Amino acid sequence: MSSAISRGFDHCVAIYPETIAPEDFRVAWVRDFLTRVEGPRVLDLGCGKGRFLPYLGEGGRRAFGCDFSEAFLAAARVRGGGRLLRSDGQALGIRSGAFDALLGVEVIEHMPDLAAGLREAVRVLKPGGRLLLVDKNALAVADKLRNRLYERFSPALRSMARVTPDWGPFRERWMLPWKVTAALKGLCREVSVRYAGPRWLSTFVAWEALK
Ligand SMILES: C[S@@+](CC[C@H](N)C(=O)[O-])C[C@H]1O[C@@H](n2cnc3c(N)ncnc32)[C@H](O)[C@@H]1O
């Protein structure tokens, strides 16, 4: 299934942004997270076009990006900003404890085997390493309602629904925050959750964990 999903990403690479503005709240979350990271090696899991890599490389850190889509990696290569590798987040093929920190923005939502993805993310962290996952919040009622309306009444606006369109075998899954928290608690020492506003309205939710 993973290769079918990655081929889907290869085909829709054009619709994804290449950069993210320094003032975006997700960049603020990432920079705040990095203040607690000890050690230089940071992996961006599902790095896409590498829009977070320049931020991960700030302060002399070594940024690595990994993605299972060759088309996304090609775009990331053009932009530079980190060492890139092709790998599936559900079976990374990277040695255990290789990284001091791991970032994953809007990537676990695309994993059919979420438990394997979380296990792998934590496995490649050293003991005392930190993880930050930023993903879509299933509690965001306004988003959910808008998505339903777009999908039902306006196929032309479907892409506005902010869920992966119908090109692949697996549509993105918005996260019930407590489910990811519980899974991470089984793998890590400390887990905290944050939202970009009231939890029922925030499109994004972030989990930070200490291994
Ligand atoms: C919505 S994009 C986000 C990209 C990047 N994190 C960003 O915020 O710009 C999702 C990315 O995750 C990658 N991806 C999805 N599932 C993956 C998996 N199982 N292993 C590795 N990469 C994956 C896709 O190829 C795509 O580049």
The ligand as an SDF file (V2000), in Angstrom:
LIG
                    3D

 27 29  0  0  0  0  0  0  0  0999 V2000
    1.2400   17.1290    3.5390 C   0  0  0  0  0  0  0  0  0  0  0  0
    2.8930   16.7670    3.0140 S   0  0  0  0  0  0  0  0  0  0  0  0
    3.8050   17.6140    4.2940 C   0  0  0  0  0  0  0  0  0  0  0  0
    5.2440   17.8360    3.9160 C   0  0  0  0  0  0  0  0  0  0  0  0
    6.1020   18.5770    4.9440 C   0  0  0  0  0  0  0  0  0  0  0  0
    6.1060   17.9140    6.2270 N   0  0  0  0  0  0  0  0  0  0  0  0
    5.6280   19.9930    5.0760 C   0  0  0  0  0  0  0  0  0  0  0  0
    4.9730   20.3190    6.0790 O   0  0  0  0  0  0  0  0  0  0  0  0
    5.8870   20.7620    4.1610 O   0  0  0  0  0  0  0  0  0  0  0  0
    3.0330   15.0680    3.4870 C   0  0  0  0  0  0  0  0  0  0  0  0
    4.3920   14.5000    3.1400 C   0  0  0  0  0  0  0  0  0  0  0  0
    4.5590   13.2810    3.8350 O   0  0  0  0  0  0  0  0  0  0  0  0
    5.0970   12.3270    2.9540 C   0  0  0  0  0  0  0  0  0  0  0  0
    4.6830   11.0210    3.4650 N   0  0  0  0  0  0  0  0  0  0  0  0
    3.4240   10.5500    3.6380 C   0  0  0  0  0  0  0  0  0  0  0  0
    3.4450    9.3130    4.1510 N   0  0  0  0  0  0  0  0  0  0  0  0
    4.7530    8.9920    4.3220 C   0  0  0  0  0  0  0  0  0  0  0  0
    5.4270    7.8480    4.8020 C   0  0  0  0  0  0  0  0  0  0  0  0
    4.7550    6.7450    5.2020 N   0  0  0  0  0  0  0  0  0  0  0  0
    6.7670    7.8510    4.8240 N   0  0  0  0  0  0  0  0  0  0  0  0
    7.4670    8.9330    4.3910 C   0  0  0  0  0  0  0  0  0  0  0  0
    6.8830   10.0450    3.9110 N   0  0  0  0  0  0  0  0  0  0  0  0
    5.5430   10.0770    3.8720 C   0  0  0  0  0  0  0  0  0  0  0  0
    4.5320   12.6820    1.5980 C   0  0  0  0  0  0  0  0  0  0  0  0
    5.2820   12.1520    0.5410 O   0  0  0  0  0  0  0  0  0  0  0  0
    4.5680   14.1920    1.6570 C   0  0  0  0  0  0  0  0  0  0  0  0
    5.7940   14.7010    1.2290 O   0  0  0  0  0  0  0  0  0  0  0  0
  1  2  1  0
  2  3  1  0
  2 10  1  0
  3  4  1  0
  4  5  1  0
  5  6  1  0
  5  7  1  0
  7  8  2  0
  7  9  1  0
 10 11  1  0
 11 12  1  0
 11 26  1  0
 12 13  1  0
 13 14  1  0
 13 24  1  0
 14 15  1  0
 14 23  1  0
 15 16  2  0
 16 17  1  0
 17 18  1  0
 17 23  2  0
 18 19  1  0
 18 20  2  0
 20 21  1  0
 21 22  2  0
 22 23  1  0
 24 25  1  0
 24 26  1  0
 26 27  1  0
M  CHG  2   2   1   9  -1
M  END
$$$$
